[in-house]
Amino acid sequence: MADFIEIRQNGYRIVVQPNDRFRRFLAEFGLGGLVPYFDATNIYFDMRIFVPKQRHMKDIDDSITYEWLLCDEDCKPLANIEGAFRFFNVTGNNVFDISTDKGKLTTLIKSKGILHSSTRYIHTFRKLSAINVGFAPKASRYNIVMRFTCSSTGVTSDYKPALRFTLFDKDKIRYAFLISLITIFTTAVVGLVLRLYGITP
């Protein structure tokens, strides 16, 4: 399960969203956090930026540097361990370029995986796999906090919560599913036997 928290920066609305197609589809209806994430799976997240169309801002051309930290359930940053094998990334930073100039946008789509859509009131930019957590080995509750610097203003925000997600233990889920199947099967067999002997449960 996951909670995606909107962040406002420089007049933009920035939202981390699921990376896989099924969760991405559900996210369009506000249901992207319903499908669980499991331990020992590669965890990626996309990032969307919503830019309102304004009369004084016909063209958009900005570069947003973003930094993220993976934190524990108490929002304490997880530490890097020197020389030790890590299953997941604890920090990351990158650049999210946005532009409505057709030439620049074509380049961004081809070289940086930026998707763009537009309605009458808003431009939407999406960067695929903007956050790569990697393989998290421990089923637990995690938080991702982020901060942003927009080249248009040069202002860097404070770290803000962007995402909370829980990794579930695959083995426990499989075991619970198996127990449920056995219970259903046993109940059906007992009900059938009782009915054959004319006993109504």
C-alpha positions as CSV (number, residue, x, y, z in Angstrom):
1,M,0.0,0.0,0.0
2,A,1.2,3.6,-0.6
3,D,0.2,7.2,0.1
4,F,1.3,9.7,-2.5
5,I,1.6,13.2,-1.1
6,E,1.4,16.3,-3.4
7,I,4.1,18.9,-3.0
8,R,3.8,22.4,-4.2
9,Q,6.9,24.2,-5.5
10,N,7.3,27.3,-7.7
11,G,3.6,27.2,-8.6
12,Y,3.9,23.6,-9.7
13,R,2.1,20.6,-8.2
14,I,4.6,17.7,-7.9
15,V,3.4,14.1,-7.2
16,V,5.3,10.8,-7.0
17,Q,3.3,8.1,-8.6
18,P,3.5,4.3,-9.4
19,N,5.8,3.2,-12.2
20,D,4.1,0.0,-13.4
21,R,1.2,0.3,-15.8
22,F,-1.5,-1.3,-13.7
23,R,-0.9,0.9,-10.7
24,R,-0.4,3.9,-13.0
25,F,-3.8,3.3,-14.5
26,L,-5.4,3.1,-11.0
27,A,-3.6,6.3,-10.0
28,E,-5.6,8.2,-12.6
29,F,-8.6,7.5,-10.4
30,G,-6.8,8.2,-7.1
31,L,-6.4,4.4,-6.4
32,G,-2.7,4.0,-7.2
33,G,-1.9,3.2,-3.6
34,L,-4.3,0.2,-3.2
35,V,-2.1,-2.5,-4.8
36,P,0.5,-3.7,-2.3
37,Y,4.3,-3.7,-2.8
38,F,6.3,-6.7,-1.8
39,D,9.8,-7.2,-0.4
40,A,12.6,-8.2,-2.7
41,T,11.0,-6.6,-5.7
42,N,12.6,-3.8,-7.7
43,I,10.8,-0.6,-6.6
44,Y,10.5,2.3,-9.0
45,F,8.3,5.4,-8.9
46,D,7.5,8.0,-11.6
47,M,7.1,11.7,-10.9
48,R,4.5,14.1,-12.4
49,I,4.6,17.8,-12.5
50,F,1.3,19.7,-13.1
51,V,1.8,23.3,-14.5
52,P,-1.3,25.5,-14.7
53,K,-1.8,27.4,-17.9
54,Q,-1.6,31.1,-17.2
55,R,-2.0,34.1,-19.5
56,H,1.4,35.6,-18.6
57,M,3.2,32.3,-18.9
58,K,2.7,31.1,-22.5
59,D,5.9,29.1,-22.7
60,I,7.3,26.8,-20.0
61,D,11.0,26.1,-19.9
62,D,12.4,25.0,-16.5
63,S,14.7,22.5,-15.0
64,I,13.9,21.0,-11.6
65,T,16.7,19.4,-9.7
66,Y,15.2,16.9,-7.2
67,E,16.7,15.0,-4.3
68,W,15.1,12.2,-2.4
69,L,15.9,10.3,0.8
70,L,14.6,6.9,1.8
71,C,13.6,6.9,5.4
72,D,12.2,4.4,7.9
73,E,8.7,4.4,9.3
74,D,9.6,7.2,11.8
75,C,10.9,9.4,8.9
76,K,14.5,8.9,9.9
77,P,16.9,8.7,6.9
78,L,18.4,5.3,6.4
79,A,22.1,5.4,6.5
80,N,24.6,4.3,3.9
81,I,27.0,1.5,5.1
82,E,30.5,1.9,3.8
83,G,31.8,-1.3,2.1
84,A,28.6,-3.3,2.7
85,F,26.3,-4.7,0.1
86,R,23.1,-2.7,0.0
87,F,19.8,-4.0,-1.4
88,F,18.4,-0.6,-2.0
89,N,19.3,3.0,-2.7
90,V,18.9,5.4,0.2
91,T,19.6,8.7,-1.6
92,G,19.2,9.9,-5.2
93,N,19.1,13.1,-7.2
94,N,18.4,13.9,-10.8
95,V,17.0,16.6,-13.0
96,F,13.5,16.9,-14.4
97,D,13.4,19.2,-17.4
98,I,10.1,20.5,-18.6
99,S,9.3,22.6,-21.7
100,T,6.4,23.4,-24.0
101,D,8.7,24.3,-26.8
102,K,8.0,21.6,-29.5
103,G,11.7,21.1,-30.4
104,K,12.9,20.8,-26.8
105,L,9.9,18.6,-25.8
106,T,10.7,16.2,-28.7
107,T,14.3,15.9,-27.4
108,L,13.1,15.4,-23.8
109,I,10.7,12.7,-24.9
110,K,13.3,10.8,-26.9
111,S,16.4,11.2,-24.6
112,K,15.0,11.6,-21.1
113,G,11.7,9.7,-21.0
114,I,9.6,12.7,-20.3
115,L,5.9,12.4,-21.3
116,H,3.7,15.4,-21.9
117,S,-0.1,15.9,-22.0
118,S,-2.1,19.1,-22.1
119,T,-5.7,20.2,-21.4
120,R,-7.3,23.6,-21.6
121,Y,-6.1,24.5,-18.1
122,I,-3.0,22.5,-17.3
123,H,0.2,21.0,-18.7
124,T,1.2,17.6,-17.3
125,F,4.8,16.3,-17.5
126,R,5.7,12.8,-16.4
127,K,9.2,11.4,-15.8
128,L,9.3,7.6,-15.9
129,S,11.4,5.8,-13.2
130,A,12.3,9.1,-11.6
131,I,13.0,7.4,-8.3
132,N,14.8,4.0,-8.2
133,V,14.7,2.5,-4.7
134,G,15.8,-0.9,-6.0
135,F,15.4,-4.1,-4.1
136,A,14.4,-3.6,-0.5
137,P,14.9,-6.8,1.5
138,K,12.9,-6.0,4.6
139,A,9.1,-6.0,4.8
140,S,8.5,-2.7,6.6
141,R,7.0,0.8,6.3
142,Y,9.1,3.3,4.4
143,N,8.9,7.1,3.7
144,I,10.5,9.1,0.9
145,V,11.2,12.8,1.5
146,M,12.1,15.1,-1.3
147,R,13.4,18.6,-2.0
148,F,13.5,20.6,-5.2
149,T,15.5,23.4,-6.8
150,C,13.9,25.2,-9.8
151,S,16.4,26.8,-12.2
152,S,13.9,29.5,-13.0
153,T,14.1,30.8,-9.4
154,G,17.2,29.1,-7.9
155,V,15.3,28.5,-4.7
156,T,15.8,25.2,-2.9
157,S,12.8,23.9,-0.9
158,D,13.0,22.1,2.5
159,Y,12.7,18.3,2.5
160,K,9.0,17.4,2.4
161,P,7.2,14.0,2.7
162,A,6.4,12.8,-0.8
163,L,5.5,9.1,-0.4
164,R,4.8,6.5,2.3
165,F,4.7,2.9,1.3
166,T,4.6,-0.5,2.9
167,L,6.5,-3.6,1.7
168,F,4.7,-6.8,2.6
169,D,6.4,-10.2,3.1
170,K,5.7,-12.3,0.1
171,D,6.1,-15.6,2.0
172,K,3.5,-14.5,4.6
173,I,1.0,-13.5,1.9
174,R,1.5,-16.8,0.1
175,Y,1.0,-18.7,3.4
176,A,-2.1,-16.8,4.3
177,F,-3.5,-17.4,0.8
178,L,-2.7,-21.1,1.0
179,I,-4.4,-21.3,4.4
180,S,-7.5,-19.5,3.0
181,L,-7.7,-22.0,0.1
182,I,-7.4,-25.0,2.4
183,T,-10.1,-23.5,4.7
184,I,-12.5,-22.9,1.8
185,F,-11.9,-26.4,0.4
186,T,-12.4,-28.0,3.8
187,T,-15.6,-26.0,4.4
188,A,-17.0,-27.0,1.0
189,V,-16.2,-30.7,1.6
190,V,-17.7,-30.8,5.1
191,G,-20.8,-29.0,3.8
192,L,-21.1,-31.5,0.9
193,V,-20.8,-34.5,3.3
194,L,-23.4,-33.1,5.7
195,R,-25.8,-32.5,2.9
196,L,-25.3,-36.1,1.6
197,Y,-26.3,-37.4,5.1
198,G,-29.3,-35.0,5.1
199,I,-27.8,-32.8,7.8
200,T,-28.4,-29.1,7.2
201,P,-25.5,-27.1,8.6
